[in-house]
Amino acid sequence: MDVASAHLIAQGYTIKDVGATEPYDIDAHREDGKHLFVEVKGTTSLGTEVVLTHGEVRLMKEQHPNTALMVVQSIRLDRPDGELTASGGDLHVTHPWKIDDIDLAPVSYRYTVPRPDGQ
């Protein structure tokens, strides 16, 4: 989040972390009226694939082209004093971010278990 936030601030955006209450991570506004819905993903891998929730996909499709995906890839994880710390990472920005269905692959399903007598 820190890497993505710093990038947005450098681009002239005022940012708000909304990840705890919204299906995206950063709400970004600029004085010229530009509004971005930003999804941030962090990974120790090269970041060629990320997992998205149904809510993230729905919102980003609805809000396109005011959307951005920011992947911080190649993050280093260390435990110097027994506590996990993250450092480094390279930022990859996709903006505007258009989600095409062909690029999505289901990784799980929610199943409603039938109950006897309609319970």
Backbone as a chain_set.jsonl record, in Angstrom:
{"seq": "MDVASAHLIAQGYTIKDVGATEPYDIDAHREDGKHLFVEVKGTTSLGTEVVLTHGEVRLMKEQHPNTALMVVQSIRLDRPDGELTASGGDLHVTHPWKIDDIDLAPVSYRYTVPRPDGQ", "coords": {"N": [[0.838, -1.193, 0.0], [1.995, 1.208, 0.737], [3.861, 1.733, -1.32], [2.212, 1.998, -3.594], [0.597, 4.132, -2.749], [2.496, 6.209, -2.493], [3.222, 6.505, -5.164], [0.799, 7.437, -6.309], [0.425, 9.864, -4.909], [2.652, 11.259, -5.845], [1.747, 11.672, -8.389], [-0.037, 13.659, -8.04], [-2.383, 13.101, -6.666], [-4.813, 13.056, -4.035], [-5.222, 10.801, -1.468], [-7.155, 8.095, -0.048], [-7.341, 5.432, 2.148], [-9.459, 2.86, 1.692], [-9.891, 0.219, 1.907], [-10.845, -1.366, 4.012], [-13.567, -1.044, 4.057], [-14.625, -0.958, 1.5], [-14.865, -2.467, -1.85], [-12.364, -2.062, -3.006], [-9.041, -0.66, -2.784], [-7.781, 1.946, -2.606], [-9.022, 5.198, -2.693], [-8.74, 7.718, -4.884], [-8.248, 11.124, -5.585], [-7.896, 13.997, -7.689], [-7.089, 17.477, -8.122], [-7.945, 18.344, -10.628], [-10.299, 17.075, -10.997], [-10.159, 14.418, -11.592], [-10.868, 11.082, -10.723], [-9.981, 8.117, -9.207], [-10.432, 4.622, -8.825], [-8.721, 2.382, -7.078], [-7.121, -0.71, -7.077], [-4.968, -2.606, -5.118], [-2.369, -4.921, -5.127], [-0.07, -7.066, -3.555], [2.906, -8.995, -3.844], [5.304, -11.648, -3.51], [6.105, -12.848, -5.742], [6.562, -12.647, -9.37], [4.264, -11.385, -10.057], [2.505, -11.995, -12.157], [0.002, -13.07, -12.09], [-2.932, -12.399, -10.202], [-5.194, -12.713, -7.433], [-8.587, -11.999, -7.502], [-11.515, -10.674, -5.965], [-15.079, -11.269, -6.239], [-16.45, -8.859, -5.777], [-14.44, -6.937, -6.287], [-13.981, -7.312, -9.053], [-16.552, -6.748, -10.11], [-16.933, -4.01, -9.319], [-14.75, -2.73, -10.599], [-15.343, -3.193, -13.276], [-17.701, -1.715, -13.486], [-16.794, 0.899, -12.965], [-14.865, 1.511, -14.841], [-13.522, 3.844, -17.145], [-12.146, 4.789, -14.936], [-10.243, 3.478, -13.304], [-7.651, 1.585, -11.697], [-5.084, -0.833, -11.505], [-2.666, -1.751, -9.267], [0.175, -3.461, -8.895], [2.45, -4.558, -6.646], [5.281, -6.119, -7.048], [7.668, -8.802, -6.518], [8.327, -8.476, -3.808], [10.321, -8.428, -0.878], [10.554, -10.58, 1.908], [11.403, -10.658, 5.296], [12.648, -11.858, 8.472], [14.13, -10.476, 10.643], [14.255, -9.978, 13.447], [12.577, -11.89, 14.367], [10.098, -10.93, 13.778], [7.934, -10.524, 11.067], [8.833, -8.687, 8.215], [8.283, -6.587, 5.398], [9.863, -5.546, 2.398], [11.17, -3.497, -0.287], [10.285, -4.288, -3.661], [8.701, -3.959, -6.841], [6.808, -1.679, -8.678], [4.028, -2.191, -10.711], [1.85, -0.71, -12.889], [-1.443, -0.674, -14.079], [-3.404, 1.247, -15.954], [-5.831, 3.033, -17.686], [-7.648, 0.396, -16.082], [-9.001, -2.271, -17.555], [-11.055, -4.936, -17.159], [-11.196, -7.878, -18.802], [-13.356, -10.552, -19.528], [-12.178, -12.835, -20.609], [-9.707, -12.923, -19.444], [-10.126, -13.774, -16.903], [-10.225, -16.441, -14.546], [-12.048, -18.899, -12.892], [-11.465, -19.658, -9.482], [-12.614, -20.6, -7.256], [-15.806, -21.603, -5.889], [-18.923, -20.724, -4.428], [-21.103, -22.717, -2.685], [-24.409, -23.602, -2.039], [-25.617, -25.616, 0.367], [-27.995, -28.144, 0.13], [-30.81, -28.519, 2.253], [-32.673, -30.797, 4.26], [-36.223, -30.837, 4.037], [-36.406, -28.155, 3.314], [-35.038, -26.482, 5.063]], "CA": [[0.0, 0.0, 0.0], [2.862, 2.382, 0.809], [4.45, 1.971, -2.639], [1.137, 2.499, -4.46], [0.201, 5.448, -2.25], [3.543, 7.17, -2.847], [3.11, 6.739, -6.611], [-0.376, 8.277, -6.555], [0.695, 11.198, -4.366], [3.578, 11.884, -6.786], [0.957, 12.025, -9.569], [-0.921, 14.759, -7.678], [-3.631, 12.628, -6.077], [-5.085, 12.942, -2.606], [-5.654, 9.414, -1.364], [-7.791, 7.597, 1.169], [-7.373, 3.971, 2.24], [-10.849, 2.45, 1.903], [-9.908, -1.226, 1.782], [-11.58, -2.041, 5.089], [-15.01, -0.854, 3.908], [-15.013, -0.95, 0.083], [-14.248, -3.552, -2.614], [-11.124, -1.596, -3.619], [-8.126, -0.288, -1.714], [-7.471, 3.377, -2.496], [-9.863, 6.18, -3.378], [-7.785, 8.775, -5.236], [-8.834, 12.312, -6.245], [-6.977, 15.06, -8.078], [-7.763, 18.777, -8.22], [-8.552, 18.504, -11.948], [-11.542, 16.31, -11.021], [-9.891, 12.999, -11.862], [-11.169, 10.189, -9.603], [-9.556, 6.756, -9.504], [-10.698, 3.498, -7.941], [-7.447, 1.672, -7.199], [-6.926, -1.996, -6.414], [-3.542, -2.835, -4.873], [-1.989, -6.293, -4.803], [1.343, -7.233, -3.258], [3.319, -10.382, -3.987], [6.736, -11.936, -3.581], [6.329, -13.403, -7.081], [6.667, -11.649, -10.44], [2.988, -10.695, -10.17], [1.842, -12.214, -13.447], [-1.388, -13.384, -11.784], [-3.407, -11.991, -8.882], [-6.531, -13.201, -7.099], [-9.565, -10.924, -7.367], [-12.821, -11.061, -5.439], [-16.23, -10.92, -7.071], [-16.711, -7.437, -5.584], [-13.415, -6.156, -6.993], [-14.243, -7.405, -10.491], [-17.785, -6.016, -10.406], [-16.715, -2.57, -9.188], [-13.824, -2.236, -11.616], [-16.06, -3.164, -14.555], [-18.659, -0.605, -13.431], [-16.139, 2.202, -12.875], [-13.921, 1.731, -15.944], [-12.063, 3.822, -17.179], [-11.574, 5.449, -13.749], [-9.767, 2.343, -12.534], [-6.23, 1.254, -11.801], [-4.547, -1.98, -10.772], [-1.268, -1.532, -8.923], [0.759, -4.684, -8.361], [3.811, -4.438, -6.14], [5.803, -7.47, -7.246], [9.029, -9.094, -6.054], [8.512, -7.987, -2.433], [11.185, -9.269, -0.044], [10.076, -10.809, 3.268], [12.482, -11.014, 6.221], [12.334, -11.972, 9.899], [15.403, -10.213, 11.322], [14.091, -10.079, 14.898], [11.453, -12.768, 14.612], [8.872, -10.304, 13.282], [7.94, -10.468, 9.611], [8.856, -7.348, 7.609], [8.303, -6.564, 3.94], [10.638, -4.432, 1.85], [11.41, -3.527, -1.72], [9.158, -4.488, -4.557], [8.615, -3.145, -8.043], [5.418, -1.316, -8.961], [3.492, -2.316, -12.071], [0.564, -0.006, -12.903], [-2.331, -0.807, -15.236], [-4.367, 2.348, -15.864], [-7.019, 2.507, -17.034], [-7.682, -1.057, -15.949], [-10.224, -2.877, -18.086], [-11.069, -6.374, -16.922], [-11.861, -8.667, -19.828], [-13.742, -11.864, -19.011], [-11.253, -13.862, -21.093], [-8.541, -12.933, -18.555], [-10.544, -14.272, -15.593], [-10.383, -17.887, -14.397], [-12.601, -19.178, -11.563], [-10.604, -20.445, -8.593], [-13.468, -21.188, -6.22], [-17.236, -21.384, -6.015], [-19.703, -20.841, -3.196], [-22.16, -23.697, -2.907], [-25.447, -23.66, -1.009], [-25.889, -27.01, 0.678], [-29.429, -28.389, 0.293], [-31.219, -28.978, 3.587], [-33.944, -31.552, 4.212], [-37.441, -30.1, 4.391], [-36.285, -26.732, 3.004], [-34.452, -25.72, 6.198]], "C": [[0.879, 1.252, 0.0], [3.439, 2.737, -0.552], [3.404, 2.565, -3.581], [0.716, 3.898, -4.043], [1.211, 6.508, -2.643], [3.485, 7.507, -4.333], [1.946, 7.682, -6.924], [-0.159, 9.714, -6.071], [1.647, 11.951, -5.303], [2.875, 12.319, -8.072], [-0.069, 13.125, -9.271], [-2.246, 14.352, -7.07], [-3.639, 12.79, -4.56], [-5.706, 11.564, -2.439], [-6.3, 9.123, -0.023], [-7.806, 6.075, 1.094], [-8.793, 3.557, 2.605], [-11.007, 0.933, 1.888], [-10.699, -1.961, 2.841], [-13.09, -1.977, 4.89], [-15.527, -0.933, 2.472], [-14.353, -2.113, -0.657], [-13.052, -3.085, -3.459], [-10.292, -0.981, -2.502], [-7.906, 1.211, -1.515], [-8.45, 4.186, -3.324], [-8.954, 7.384, -3.626], [-8.482, 9.886, -6.017], [-7.73, 13.303, -6.565], [-7.756, 16.345, -8.257], [-8.43, 19.006, -9.572], [-9.838, 17.687, -12.107], [-11.358, 14.834, -11.295], [-10.111, 12.181, -10.594], [-10.79, 8.78, -10.023], [-9.977, 5.789, -8.402], [-9.505, 2.561, -8.127], [-7.462, 0.376, -6.399], [-5.43, -2.242, -6.311], [-3.347, -4.296, -4.491], [-0.489, -6.319, -4.562], [1.713, -8.697, -3.309], [4.834, -10.509, -3.978], [7.104, -12.504, -4.95], [6.507, -12.268, -8.093], [5.336, -10.962, -10.713], [2.279, -10.871, -11.495], [0.384, -12.61, -13.294], [-1.703, -12.885, -10.385], [-4.805, -12.559, -8.679], [-7.43, -11.996, -6.861], [-10.85, -11.476, -6.775], [-13.906, -10.684, -6.439], [-16.506, -9.417, -6.986], [-15.711, -6.55, -6.301], [-13.676, -6.152, -8.494], [-15.463, -6.583, -10.867], [-17.552, -4.505, -10.38], [-15.818, -2.03, -10.301], [-14.456, -2.225, -12.999], [-17.025, -1.984, -14.605], [-17.971, 0.756, -13.538], [-15.117, 2.476, -13.979], [-14.363, 2.943, -16.759], [-11.388, 4.505, -15.974], [-11.016, 4.417, -12.776], [-8.273, 2.15, -12.726], [-5.952, 0.011, -10.972], [-3.079, -1.685, -10.529], [-0.76, -2.792, -8.234], [2.191, -4.373, -7.929], [4.364, -5.853, -6.122], [7.225, -7.582, -6.703], [9.328, -8.477, -4.686], [9.418, -8.966, -1.687], [10.599, -9.36, 1.365], [11.251, -11.277, 4.125], [11.928, -11.111, 7.631], [13.602, -11.695, 10.71], [15.333, -10.371, 12.842], [12.91, -10.972, 15.258], [10.125, -12.214, 14.127], [8.983, -10.133, 11.771], [7.909, -9.024, 9.124], [8.937, -7.495, 6.095], [9.113, -5.357, 3.483], [10.766, -4.589, 0.348], [10.133, -3.681, -2.516], [9.18, -3.515, -5.71], [7.153, -2.922, -8.376], [5.106, -1.478, -10.441], [2.089, -1.724, -12.045], [-0.17, -0.282, -14.202], [-3.421, 0.24, -15.067], [-4.61, 2.931, -17.244], [-7.004, 0.982, -17.072], [-9.021, -1.55, -16.431], [-10.127, -4.382, -17.898], [-11.87, -7.044, -18.036], [-12.154, -10.046, -19.268], [-12.774, -12.966, -19.436], [-10.018, -13.979, -20.202], [-8.868, -13.454, -17.156], [-10.688, -15.795, -15.621], [-10.935, -18.161, -13.008], [-11.64, -20.041, -10.748], [-11.386, -21.032, -7.434], [-14.921, -20.856, -6.523], [-17.854, -21.441, -4.622], [-20.889, -21.738, -3.521], [-23.128, -23.665, -1.736], [-25.837, -25.122, -0.812], [-27.387, -27.211, 0.866], [-29.71, -28.958, 1.673], [-32.521, -29.757, 3.461], [-35.092, -30.667, 4.649], [-37.294, -28.602, 4.217], [-35.698, -25.878, 4.109], [-33.271, -24.919, 5.768]], "O": [[0.553, 2.241, -0.656], [3.503, 3.914, -0.908], [3.685, 3.532, -4.288], [0.502, 4.761, -4.895], [0.831, 7.594, -3.082], [3.677, 8.661, -4.719], [2.094, 8.616, -7.713], [-0.527, 10.665, -6.76], [1.471, 13.148, -5.53], [3.343, 13.222, -8.765], [-0.871, 13.483, -10.134], [-3.152, 15.179, -6.967], [-2.607, 12.676, -3.899], [-6.615, 11.198, -3.184], [-6.044, 9.787, 0.982], [-8.234, 5.5, 0.093], [-9.275, 3.866, 3.695], [-12.126, 0.421, 1.859], [-11.179, -3.068, 2.597], [-13.823, -2.766, 5.487], [-16.738, -0.97, 2.252], [-13.388, -2.691, -0.157], [-12.771, -3.662, -4.51], [-10.788, -0.801, -1.39], [-7.85, 1.687, -0.382], [-8.679, 3.901, -4.499], [-8.457, 7.996, -2.681], [-9.207, 9.629, -6.978], [-6.759, 13.438, -5.821], [-8.958, 16.31, -8.517], [-9.383, 19.779, -9.662], [-10.402, 17.61, -13.199], [-12.323, 14.073, -11.235], [-9.611, 12.531, -9.525], [-11.224, 8.3, -11.07], [-9.891, 6.097, -7.213], [-9.304, 2.012, -9.21], [-7.772, 0.365, -5.208], [-4.704, -2.106, -7.296], [-4.063, -4.836, -3.648], [0.273, -5.672, -5.279], [0.941, -9.553, -2.876], [5.552, -9.595, -4.385], [8.285, -12.627, -5.277], [6.59, -11.095, -7.728], [5.282, -10.039, -11.526], [1.528, -9.992, -11.918], [-0.392, -12.506, -14.244], [-0.859, -12.937, -9.491], [-5.512, -12.85, -9.644], [-7.079, -11.086, -6.11], [-11.229, -12.614, -7.051], [-13.685, -9.892, -7.356], [-16.766, -8.775, -8.004], [-16.086, -5.521, -6.864], [-13.601, -5.104, -9.135], [-15.427, -5.812, -11.826], [-17.932, -3.802, -11.317], [-16.108, -0.981, -10.878], [-14.15, -1.354, -13.813], [-17.156, -1.327, -15.638], [-18.521, 1.674, -14.147], [-14.56, 3.572, -14.039], [-15.557, 3.041, -17.043], [-10.185, 4.764, -16.005], [-11.281, 4.474, -11.576], [-7.706, 2.5, -13.761], [-6.507, -0.175, -9.889], [-2.331, -1.404, -11.465], [-1.201, -3.143, -7.14], [3.029, -3.979, -8.74], [3.975, -6.679, -5.296], [7.893, -6.576, -6.463], [10.441, -8.014, -4.435], [9.296, -10.181, -1.845], [10.197, -8.351, 1.945], [11.999, -12.174, 3.735], [10.89, -10.532, 7.952], [14.098, -12.589, 11.395], [16.286, -10.858, 13.45], [12.315, -10.827, 16.326], [9.133, -12.94, 14.068], [9.997, -9.658, 11.261], [7.073, -8.232, 9.557], [9.578, -8.411, 5.579], [9.061, -4.289, 4.093], [10.511, -5.654, -0.214], [9.055, -3.261, -2.097], [9.629, -2.378, -5.569], [6.352, -3.857, -8.361], [5.822, -0.972, -11.305], [1.235, -2.172, -11.28], [0.393, -0.146, -15.289], [-4.255, 0.146, -14.166], [-3.647, 3.297, -17.918], [-6.428, 0.368, -17.969], [-10.052, -1.293, -15.811], [-9.216, -5.023, -18.422], [-13.067, -6.805, -18.188], [-11.304, -10.646, -18.61], [-12.573, -13.929, -18.697], [-9.352, -15.015, -20.2], [-7.977, -13.562, -16.314], [-11.202, -16.366, -16.583], [-10.353, -17.703, -12.025], [-11.078, -21.016, -11.248], [-10.868, -21.878, -6.704], [-15.224, -19.955, -7.305], [-17.348, -22.137, -3.742], [-21.587, -21.532, -4.514], [-22.714, -23.696, -0.577], [-26.33, -25.773, -1.733], [-27.997, -26.519, 1.681], [-28.946, -29.771, 2.194], [-33.377, -29.412, 2.646], [-34.934, -29.836, 5.543], [-37.979, -27.837, 4.896], [-35.851, -24.657, 4.086], [-32.664, -24.227, 6.585]]}, "num_chains": 1, "name": "protein.A"}
